[in-house]
Amino acid sequence: MKTEKQNFGKKKRENWNEFEKSSIEKYKERFARWQTKKIDLLSFCINLNFTVSIAIMGFVLSTQDKPLFTDCVIKTSLFLLALTATFGFFALISRLIDFRLTMKTIESRRRFFELKHDLEYEDIQPSDKTTEEEKAEKYSSLNKCWGKVTLVLFTMQIVPLLVTIWILVLHKIYCL
């Protein structure tokens, strides 16, 4: 069951000054931009994971019956590629959480601005200025943490991928 939104705040939209109008518009634009980024990132990651999966499958299938690499090199490479994929998956999830928290931060900051300037806004229930400010700070703190988690996971994804590439290249150079 969907609850209808109501108007809260004293100052009607038609009575807003230029600063208030432009500020609310900027918050809405930022929110829309981050929402678009989240959708684009999800699409990109799905396509990237699909492409990498097909490439790894092709690599394994094309080298399994050829003496191109030793059994140990293939097993090591597949293990490292599995690590890469695992860290990449968790980095993707972390990044999506990071984007979601960024959107919530912007939304809370906009609501805080509306409340601070006593602007009319539409929502299901009234908001409290202190609560919105605390929510914005909480989301911002969580966002910073998740940003760091994403960076660590991304680094952990890149390292085994580079090691795998160099194992395969060095094996090809020195063992054939």
Helices and strands as residue ranges (DSSP letters): E 6-8, G 13-15, H 18-63, H 71-116, E 121-123, H 129-175
